[in-house]
Amino acid sequence: MSRRTATMLASTLTLFALLCAGLFIKVPYSEMSPGPTVNTLGESRGEPVLQISGHKTYETSGHLNMTTVRVTGADYDMNLVEAVYGWLSHDNIVVPHENLYPDGKTEEQSTQENAEEFSQSQESAKVAALRQLGIPVASRVIVASVVKDSPSDGRLHAGDVIRSVDGSPVKEPGDVAKLVTKHKAGQPVVFTVVPAKEAAAAEKAHREPRGTEKVTITSGKSPEDGRAVVGIRAGTDHTFPFTVDINLADVGGPSAGLMFALGIVDKLTPQDLTGGRFVAGTGTIDDDGKVGPIGGIQMKTIGARNAGARYFLTPADNCAAAAKETPSGLTLVKVATIGDAVKALEKISKGDTAGLPSCRP
């Protein structure tokens, strides 16, 4: 055997051994890649993504696509070869596992949290959209959840509307904790509530809930600081003047809020917001229409461009990161509120794009 042949054979065997080793060496990383996009003006699995009844709607055109990111599961053990491939890939990102699953969250816990955030984002999208159009939306403070075996377990229920605590009116979720902690642990706290059953019936009928009852809770002691607690988490619920349903399965997290809100605005507006253009985007949204940052922005811009988008509505706080690697042919549009996004869409629909607020690295 010649020296050259022996060297090539040794190199091949070494490479093969390294490859085999890489397949068995586990590394603490996870992978993010572009996920599917969905047109909020269109259909998903044969059903309209947005269904509105009880109010006049208008024909729409073009696209207002929400974007997603695929991530490896919490229980997935990435090997070294996969990590290296991900690092070299242009469309994927390899990140520390704890970035996606902090505090040792399981797959089930992460899925549950994402589902809750997705549900809340839909609620806020409806509120922001209607308020953008000047349509009143009534809000109220509710019992969002009850801690098991707490003083409130079996006395208060998720969905109860909290009118007052000890006779003091409750206007914001934070008011509840402030009023409860005025007590010493062991003292009674009197809640005036509308039962959840009546609240649900009122929401279905698009009216304000009525009929209250008083519930006295003997407060407990917080193990952290000894303050009085009753074992509930307060939240906000709304009464909508008509029905807006968002139908989309297998999606989690809060980042579709902006695009849901814009889809609702478009369907309730005589003017065609997109003018037939293909617009995608992302961003959380709160009840007041403020757009918040999201994760995986680069994966979402890639997914949007692959789907055919020409414009991408980008949360202001994500602009710098998104602008570092903007896919060719995609224009990033900076937005901080739903109002910013509506104004941008009006310019895009008219082809007046020179003055669009842009993202810079």
N, C-alpha and C positions, 0 to 999 in steps of 0.2 A: 504494500500500500504506500503510495507516494505521500510525502509530507503535506502537500496541498490537500489531498483527499482526507488525510487524517485530521487536519486542522478544520476542514469544513464539517466533517462528521462530528468532531468534538463540539464545535460551535452549535451545530444543529441539536445535539443531545442536550447541551447546556440550556439552549433556548427552550427546548421542550420541557426540561425539568423546571425551569423558572415559570413557564406557563402553567404547568400542573400545580406547582406550589401556589401560584397566584390564585388558582381556582379554589384552593382550600383555606387560604389566609383570609380571615374575616376582618373587616375594617369598620370603625364606628361612623359610617357615613350613610347618607340617603341621597336620592336623586330626584331632581325636579325637571320636568319636561313640558312642552306646550300641550295643553289639553284641548278638547273640542270647544268651539264657539257656538253660540245659539242666538239666532235672531229673535229679539224680544217682540218684534212685530209679526213674527211668523208662527210656525207650529213646531211642536216637539211630540214625537210619537203619535202624530195624527190629531193632536189637540192644540188649539191656540194657546200660546204661552200666556197671553193676557186675555182674560174674558171679563167684559164689563157689562153689567145689566142694570137697568133703572136710570140710565142717563144716555143721551144721544152720543153716538160715536161716529167717527169719520174714517174714510178709506185712507190707508197709508201706503207708502211705497218705499223702496230702498231697504237698507238694513240698519238696525241699531243692535249690534251684536255684543252680548256679554262674553267675557273670555274666562277661561279656566286654566288651572295648572294641574298636571298629574304629578303625584308624589308616590314614592315607594312606601309601603306600609310600615307601621311601627314595629312589627315583628319580623320584618324582612332583614336578613343578614347579608349585606353586600360583601362580595369578595374583592380582592385587590384588582383583579383583571377588570371587573365591572367599573370600579372606581377610576382606574386609569382611562378606560374607554370614555367614561363620562367626562373626565377632565379634558380630554382631547376633542370631544364632540362640540360642535358650534351651537347646536340647538338644545343641549342639556346642561344642567348645572349640578355639580356634586357639592353638597353642604354637610357640615357636621350633623349627625343624627339628632342631637339635642336641640338644634335650631328648629326642627319641625315638631319634635315631640319632647318639649321641656318637662322637667320634673318627673321623668319616667312614665309619661302617659302611655296607656295601652291603646291599641287600635280602637277598641270599643269606646273608651273615654274620649278619644279624639273625634270619632265619628259623631258621638252624641253632642259634643261641644259645637262641632261644625253645623250640625242640624239645627241647634238652638240659635246660633248666629245667623244662619240662613233665614230662619223663620222671622227673626227680629228685623233683618234687613228688608224683607218683603213688607212688613208693617210700616217701617220708616219710609220706604219707597212710596207707598201709597199716600202717606201723610204729606211728604215733601212735594209730590206731584200735584196733589189737590190744592195745597196751599200756594204753590207756584201759579196755579190758575185762579187763585182767589176764591176757591171753594172752601167754606168753613169745615173744619174737622174738630169735633169736641174731643177732649182728652180727659182722663181720669186716672187716679192712682189706685192700683190694685195690689192684692197679695199675689206676687209672682210665684212664690214657692214657700212651703212650710217645712222646716227641719224636723225630721223624724224624731220622736220622743222628746221634743221640745215643749215648753209650756203651751204653745199654740196648737200642737198636734191634736187634731180632732175638734178644735174649737174654731179656728179660722181655716179657710180653705183657699187653694189657688183659684184665682178668679174673683174672689170677694172684692167689692169696691170699697175702699177705705174713705169714708167721708170725714171723719174726725178722730182724734185721739184725745181722751179726757176733755172733750168739748171744744178743743182747738181745731179749726178747719185744716185739712191736709190738701195742699195744692201741688206739691212736688214729692217724688219718692223719698228724697232726703229728709223731708219733714218728719217722717215716721220715726226714724232713728233718733232725731233730735228730741222729739217729744217723749219717747220711751226712756231715753237716758237721763231725763230730768228726775226720774225715780231712783230709789235705791233698790237693789236686788231684793226680791221678796214682796215688794209692794204691788198692789193691783193696778192694772192699766186698763182703761175702758175704751174699747174700740166701737165706733159707730160705723156699721158696714151695710152694704147692700149685698145679699147673698149671691154667690156665683151663678146659681141657676137663673135668678131674675136678670142678672147682668148679661148672661148669654142670650136670654130671650129678647132683651132690649136691643142688643147688638144686631141680632138677626132681623129685627123689625126696624132697624135704623132709627132708634129713639134713645133718649137718655134713660138709664135705669132708675127705678124709683122703689120706695119702700125700704126702710132701714130697720136694723135691729141692733141692740147693744150687746157686746160680748166682753166680759171681764176676764182678763188674763192675769194670773199671778206671775210676775216677772221672775226670771232666773238670773244667774250670775255668769257673766262671760268669763271663761277660763283664762283668757288672755290678759284682761285688765280689770276684771271685777265689776264692770259696768252692768247695769240692768239690761236684760235682753228678753225678747219674747219668742225668738226662733222663727222669724219670717224674713223674706226678702221682698221689698216693695218694688213695683215696676209701674209702667204706664200702659194703658190700653186706650183705644179710641172708638168713637162712634162715627162711622162713615155714612154719608147721606145716600149712598147707593153701593152696589156690590162690585168689588174689584177682586178677581181671583187670579192668582199667579200659579200656573201649572208647569212645574219643572221638577223632574225626579233626578236622583243620583247626583245632586250638586250640594255642596256645603260651603259654609263660611259666609262672611258678610260682604264680599267684594262686588257682588252683582247689583248692589243697591242703586247706584247711579243709573245704570242702563235700564233697570226695571222702571225707575221713576220717569225716565225720558220716554220709554215706550208708552207709559200711561198718558203722559202729556200729549204725545203725538196722536194717540187714539181719541183724545178728548178735544183736539184742536182742529178747526176747519183747515188751517194752513198745514200743508205737508212739510213736516220739519226737515226731512232729509233731502227732499227734491229728487228722490231716486238714487241718491249717493249711497255708497257702502261705508258706513261708519261703525267702528267698534270702540270699545272702551272698558274702563274698570273704575272702581272706587266705592268705598263705603259711603253711606249717606245717613244723616240724622234727620230728626223730625223737622228741623229748621232748614234743611236743604244744604247743609255744609258737607262737602265732599272730603273724605278722609283717605289716607294712604293705605296701600295693600302690599302683600308680599308677592314675590315672583314676577315683578313687572316685566323683566326682559323676556320671560317665557310667554307672557301674555301678548306682548307686541309681536313676537314671532308667530304665535298661533293666529293672531288677527291678520297678519299679512299673508300667511299661508292660505287663509280662508278667502282672501280677496279684498280685505279692507284697504282703503286708501287714506283714511283719517282715523286717528286713535285719540279718544278723549282721555287725558292723563291727569290724575290727581296732582295738584301743585307740589305736594311733598314727595312725589315719586319722579318728578320731571328730570332732575339731574341724573338719577340712575338710569332712567329710560333713554335719555339722550346719548349716553355713552356708546350704545350699540343699537342704533335705530335701524331696523330692516329697510333695505332699499325699497323706495316707492311708497313708504308709509310716512305720513305727516303727523307729528305729535302735537296735540292741541292741549294747552295748559288750562285746567279748570279748578276752581276752588269751591264753587257752589253750583247748584242746579241752574241758577240764573245764568251763570257763565256758560254752562253747557248749552242752554237753549239759545243764547245769543250766538254762540259759535256755530250751532246747527243752522241757524237762519242764514249766516254768511256762507256756509258750505253749500246750502241748497241753492243759493243764488250764484254760486261760482265766485263770490267775492272773498277769496281766501288770503289776499295779500296782508290783511290786517289781523289775521288770527294770532292769538297769543301762543307763542311757541315755547318749547322746552329747550333748555340749553344745559350742557354738561357742567 
